[in-house]
C-alpha cells in the first residue's frame, strides 16, 4: 500500500486515506514526507503525524464538486 499511495499522491497531488483505526486524513504532496517504508510523516495544523501506510484500508482522490 505504501508504494501505491506514494505513486498516486505524486500523480494527483492530493489524496484522502482511511486508516485501519477509522481515521480519515487528507494528504497533499507538499506536506507528506515518505520515510523508510511503510512510514510517512504528514505535517498538519496540529503538528506532525507519523502514519504506517501499510495500515491504510483505502484511499481515494479528493475532489470538490
C-alpha positions as CSV (number, residue, x, y, z in Angstrom):
1,X,0.0,0.0,0.0
2,X,2.9,2.3,0.8
3,X,4.1,2.3,-2.8
4,X,0.7,2.7,-4.3
5,X,-0.1,5.7,-2.2
6,X,3.2,7.3,-2.9
7,X,2.8,6.9,-6.6
8,X,-0.8,8.1,-6.6
9,X,0.0,11.1,-4.5
10,X,2.8,12.1,-6.8
11,X,0.4,11.7,-9.8
12,X,-2.6,13.6,-8.3
13,X,-1.0,15.9,-5.7
14,X,-3.8,15.2,-3.2
15,X,-5.4,12.0,-1.7
16,X,-7.7,11.0,1.1
17,X,-6.9,8.0,3.2
18,X,-8.8,5.8,5.7
19,X,-6.7,4.1,8.3
20,X,-7.4,0.8,9.9
21,X,-8.5,2.7,13.1
22,X,-11.2,4.6,11.1
23,X,-9.4,8.0,10.8
24,X,-9.7,9.9,7.6
25,X,-6.6,12.0,6.6
26,X,-6.1,14.4,3.7
27,X,-2.6,14.1,2.2
28,X,-1.0,16.8,0.0
29,X,2.2,16.4,-1.9
30,X,3.7,19.5,-0.2
31,X,3.1,18.2,3.4
32,X,4.0,14.5,3.1
33,X,7.5,13.1,3.5
34,X,7.9,9.5,2.7
35,X,10.2,7.9,5.2
36,X,11.5,4.4,5.3
37,X,8.7,2.1,4.2
38,X,6.0,1.9,5.4
39,X,6.1,5.2,7.3
40,X,5.1,8.7,6.1
41,X,5.4,11.9,8.0
42,X,2.4,14.2,7.5
43,X,2.7,17.9,8.6
44,X,-0.6,19.4,9.5
45,X,-2.2,22.1,11.6
46,X,-1.9,20.1,14.7
47,X,1.8,19.2,14.1
48,X,3.4,16.1,12.6
49,X,1.7,12.8,12.3
50,X,3.5,9.5,11.6
51,X,1.4,7.1,9.5
52,X,2.1,3.5,8.7
53,X,0.8,3.5,5.2
54,X,0.5,-0.3,5.2
55,X,-2.3,0.1,7.7
56,X,-4.4,2.2,5.3
57,X,-7.7,0.5,4.4
58,X,-8.4,2.6,1.4
59,X,-7.5,5.8,-0.4
60,X,-9.3,8.0,-3.0
61,X,-8.8,11.1,-4.9
62,X,-10.2,14.1,-3.1
63,X,-12.3,16.1,-5.5
64,X,-14.6,19.1,-5.0
65,X,-17.9,19.1,-6.9
